[in-house]
Amino acid sequence: MIAARKLSGISDAKLLGDIPVLQRKWHAAVRPGQSLPGYEEVMLGSLGRLADHIVLLVGDAASLRVSRSGRYVQQWLGDERWDIPLDGLSPDCATALAEAASCALQTRRPHVSSVHCVRDGLVQTYEILALPTSSRWGGTLIGVYVNEHGPRYNLVDAIFSATNEGIVTLAAIRNSASEAFDFQIVHLNDGAARLLKAPSTGLQWRRLSAGGHALCLPNVVRWLLSMISRGESDQLELDSGDRNLRLSATGFGDLVSLTISDVTDIKRREESFRLLFDANPMPMWVFDAETMNFCGVNDAAVAHYGYDRATFLTMQLRQIWPEDEWDVHTRSLQEVGDAYQSERIWRHLKADGSEIQVLTYGRRVSFDGRDGFLVAIVDITERRKAEARVAHMAHHDGLTGLANRVMYQERLNQALLQVGQGTEGGVAVLCIDLDLFKNVNDSFGHPMGDRLLTMVAARMRANVRSTDLVARLGGDEFAIVLAGEIAPNDANDFALRLIHTLSEPYDMDGIEIVIGASVGIALSPGDGDNSEELMRNADMALYRAKNDGGGVHHFFEREMDLQAQKRRDMEIDLRRAFANGEFELHYQPLVDLAADRITGFEALLRWKHPEKGMISPADFIPVAEDIGLIVTLGEWVLRKACVEAAKWPDDIKIAVNLSPVQFRNRNLVQVVVSALAYSGLSPLRLELEITESLFLAETEANLAILHQLRALGVRISMDDFGTGYSSLSYLRSFPFDKIKIDRSFIKDLVGRPDCVAIVRAISGLGRSLNIVTTAEGVETVDQLDWLRAEGCNEVQGFLFSPARPASEIEQLLLKFGVGASKAA
């Protein structure tokens, strides 16, 4: 029990004004791209006097600890220790801090709350501000500002606050022999004047010997004189007309402090107590301090506990205690004084046998002439359930109820620790990704997708043992830990069964949904002896399974790690290459068959690694797209190509390839305008090449960008035409200026009639729609003759020239300016 005390500090009004200051400081410290500010930016530096009012909490919502606390907070907690769990503090303070911190952690925003603490029956109101911050060592730190707000008031004494007692101070008057023989009234309150039935102005400074009121009676004066001679305290009751007055006097020196109480008022006060007690919405009761029998219960207690009043009044306290807490309850009651509050959370039993968790506050009272305790009950069962839900949410997925990534990693570490301590068997980690799940979301919406995920989770849960763990890591990614005597054959058989189970149709409101699953497997200790390595290797195995078309499982192989390392090295080299200027553009001629001359060049990106030499675009372009470098790289290619083309003759065009990733950056049109303006190149000389994969997502948005580019005068070409399953539909969606026949059709043009038919169809399609057709990969004269015969407009390939640096463009134009189609 923490005693109430005056807490040092600045005035309430001034400190409460600091809450918005701290909130503004928190918001100002949030950096772009961050959800939380750093701990140092908020809680260090300019706090000054406010540091005394701040306690620093660490840990998650289920296991918070006090890391540091200011002097004011230490007085509030009644505890100066650091690095202690909240459970070790007074329950009211611990609960207030835990609730504020949990709300701040959940919303990741500052949380303000007002809480009430009861100390020795005094109710104190506190304003609490919880500020979540990020730690440079990982995790979240919560700084909580605490300050008392408003006046304190006595919880139990409020029941007795209606009183008509009078207070009188009397000074003794002595004779020449220094003997007290009379009294003079030197102070009295309105209550005393009312009880004595005389105006206070007429009573003050008046001697008792003057008569006129009850204190002037001879027996009262003799009793008061005895207080002077004995210097003790005593009580006297007397009749005064139709009232009975109780006098309580204490003598000290020549002064007597006298309290006058009207018995009628006491009875009224008892009636008022009954009213406040019975009608109070908080469950309350009075029990006999000696026998622990219930003496009285209010309506709220009867309703809350479920016993009728008559039954309640025949019971003892221990009948609402769980039997396993009888001893600790009894010891606690034996140790309390005149007032107490819960130092722990108690369990109580209701009439139906259910348990509730409560905090109790009590004060010793006199009830019907017996020594008893008045007790107020606060039921915190729902609050505790909410805390348990928060703890559950911290370790479980909100949609499926499966373990989340945090719990998954904890359980995996535990399983590996048991293996390390000699438990037989190993640990298998399975990473699972659902095949075709995106199609369900796209076709039926996210609510249907969420329902499907819960059904998938149920099937997974039904297929594992109680010692295993199923977790949802996010989206349609799941993981399973198989622990204890798991051999490769066991993991293999389990993966086969799991894929089969998850691939069975799902009935959703009469709609049959079919998806699949891909699984990657890593086994300890061969594939790793710690959780991070096992998870990473299982994920690499899953990547291989997905690349194989899905619906299969793969075990981790060391070759996967080598490929992953090669990819990581390329990512590092790519970022360095752009900064070091290792990229360059080469240009391949585009030959117009009708004009028999070079009419343009296609800009092709080349990477000359200082140690590895030339690296194929097929190897580094996908990596650049994945790491987000392609947007910056694409802007450089566009600007560089336009600058070079501006140096060429005015009738020579430049063609630049665009990645679908560049279209996700919605300022593509501004990038093109900027490149044209910077170089001075006419938009009519710029041709942008796109692939049909651009149309697989956000079609309307991408079409809008293409129309904006066309409005600038830029020509739009579809690359690799004929290789996609819906190329013809895209020609209807957007009027392309050019379609490029894929090199796969040109390669076998001479020897395969079907390739001839495809080229003939595409050329005819181009003539009908007034679209230029360009053949890629022309390498032989026979291929050129066939293309000329089929009406193809334009060609490019090694037959004329491979891609050349910008320094050789002028020489190419001079050499092949006329008769280019007669080959190099």
C-alpha positions, 0 to 999 in steps of 0.5 A: 500500500503506497501512502499518499504524499505531496509530490514535488513539482511545478503547478498542475496547470503549468505542467498540463500545458506541457502535454501538447508541447511534448506531443508537438515535439514527438510529431516534429521528430518523425522523419520521412519514411518512419512511423516512429521518431527516434528515442533520442530526438524526443526523450533527450535534450531539452526536456529540462524539468519535465524529466522528473515526470517521465518514466521510460518503459521497455518491452512489448505490451505483455512484458513491460519493464521500468527502465528509468524513472524521474523523481516525481514518478518515483514518488508517485510509484512509491518505488525508486527502483529501475529495471523492474517489471510493471507487475512489481509495482502498485496495481493502480500505477502498473495498470495505468502505465500498461494501458497507456503504453499498450494503446501507444504501441497498438496505434504507434501514436502518442496516447493521452489518458486520465487515470485515478489512483486511490492512496489511503482512501484519497482519490488522485487524478493523473494525466498520462501521456505515452510517447512511443519511440524507436530504439537504435538497437531495435524495438520500441521504447515508450516514454510516459509523462505523469502529472497530478491533475486537480484536487484530491478527495477522500473516497470513503470520507465523502460518505460521511461528508454531510455533517452539522457538527459545531466547533468552539474554542474556549479560553479559561478565565482565572481569578487573582489566585490563578484559579480557572473559574469561567470561560470566554468563547474565542472562536466558533463556526456556524454549526456551533451557533446553530446548535447553540441557537444563538447568533455567532456574533453574539456568542464570540467573546462572550463569557459562559457565565453570561448564560443563554445557551447549553454550554452555560449549564453548571455541570457543563462548566464544571466538566470543561474546568476539569479539562483544564485541570487534567489536560485530557480529552473526554465526551459529555452528552446532554439534553437541550430542549428537543435535541441531544447534544454530544460534546467532545472536548480536549484541554491544552493549557488554558484552551479547550477545543470543543466539538458539538454534535447533534445526535439527530444529525448523526442519525441523519448522517447514518441515513445519508450513508445508507443512501450513498451505500445502497445506491452506489453503482460500485459493489460495496459491503461492510463486514465484521472485523472480528467474525468476517461475517457480512453485515451489509451489502448494497444493491450493486454487490447483490446484482454483481455477485448473484447472491440474494441479500438474505443469503449474502448476510448469512455468509462469511468473506471466505465463501467468496474466496477461492479455497486456494487463496484462503490463507493469503486473504486471511493474512492480508486482513490481519495486517491492514490498519484503518484503511487499505487498498489492494496491493494485488489483484484478488480472485472472487467467486460469484454465485454461479461459480465463475471467477472474477478478478478485483481490486479492493479498497476499504476503511474501518467503520463503526456499523450498527455498533460493531467494528467493521470494514467498509469495502468497495470493489472494482471488477477488472476482469474485462480489463484483464481479458483485454490485456490478455487479448493484447498479449495474444495479438502480439503473438498471433495473426489477427485474421487466421489466429495462427502464430505470427512472425514473432511467435514463429521465431520464438518457437523455432528458437526454442525447438533449436535450443532443445535440439542443442541440449540433446533432444533427439531428432532435428527441426524442419522449417517449411515456407509455404506460398499459395499459388494462384491466390492473387487471382482470387483476390483480383477476381472476387475481392479481398473479403473473399481472399481473407475467407480463403486464407482462414480456410487454408489456415484451418487445413494447415492446423489440422495437418500438424501435430500438437508439438508443431507450429503453423504461422502466417508471416503475411499475405499468403505466406505461411511457415511450419516448424516440424520439431522432434525426430524429423528426417528428410523423408518425414519432411518430404512426405509431409510436404506432399500431403500438405500440397495435396490438402491445400490444392483440394477445392474450396467451397465458398458460397457455392463457388468452387475455388482451386488454388495450389501451394509451393513449399520450400524446406530447410532442415537443421542442422545441415541447412543451418543451426539458427533460426535466421539461417534456416528461415532464409534457406527455406525461403530460397528453396521456396523461390526455386519451387515457385520458379518451377511453376508452383505446386511442388516442394524443394529442399534447400541446396547449397547451390541456391545459397551460391546463387543468392550470394551472386545475386546479392553481389550483383545488387551491390555492384549495380548500385556502385556501377551507377555511381561510378559511371560504368554504364554506357549506351550502344546503338543498333541501326534500324534500316528502312527497306523501302528507302534502303537506308538507316532511318534510326537507332535503338539505344541499348544499355551496356554495363562494363564491369571493371573486373568481370567485363561486359555483363548481359542486360538479361542478367542485370536488368531484372535485378535493377528492376527488383531493387528499384534502380531501374527508374533512375537508370531509365531516366539516365538512359532516356536523357543520354540517348536524346542528347546523342540523337540531337547530334545526328541528322534531323531525319534519324530517329532514336528508339528507347526501351521502357521498363514496366517498372518505370510506369509505376513511377507516375512522373514518367511523362515529366521525365520524357518532357525534361529529357526532350527539353534538356537535349533539344531533340524534337519529340517526333524523333523519339520512339519509346518501346514497351512490352505487353507485360505493361498491360498486365496491371493498371491498364487504364492508368498505363493507357492514360500515360501512353496517350499523354506521351503520344500527345507530345508527338512521341512515337510508341512501339510494341516490342516482341510482338506475337510472343504474348497471349493477347497482343492483338487485344492490345492493338485494339486498346492503343493505336501503336505506331510500330510493332516489332516482330520478335527474333524467335520468328525471324530465326527460323524464317527460312526453314519453317513455313509456320514462321513465314505465315506468322511474319506474313500475318503480322506484316499484313496486319501492320499494312491494314492498320497503318502500323510500321513493322520492324523485324528484330534479329536479322542475321542472314541475307535469306532472312532479309529477302523473305522479309522484303518479300513479305512486306516488312517495313524495317529491319535490324540485326547483326546482318547490318551491325551490332550495337555500336558506341555513340562514337561510331554512329557517324561512321555507320551513317556514312558507310550505310547511308545508302544501300544499307539493306545490302548488308554490312 
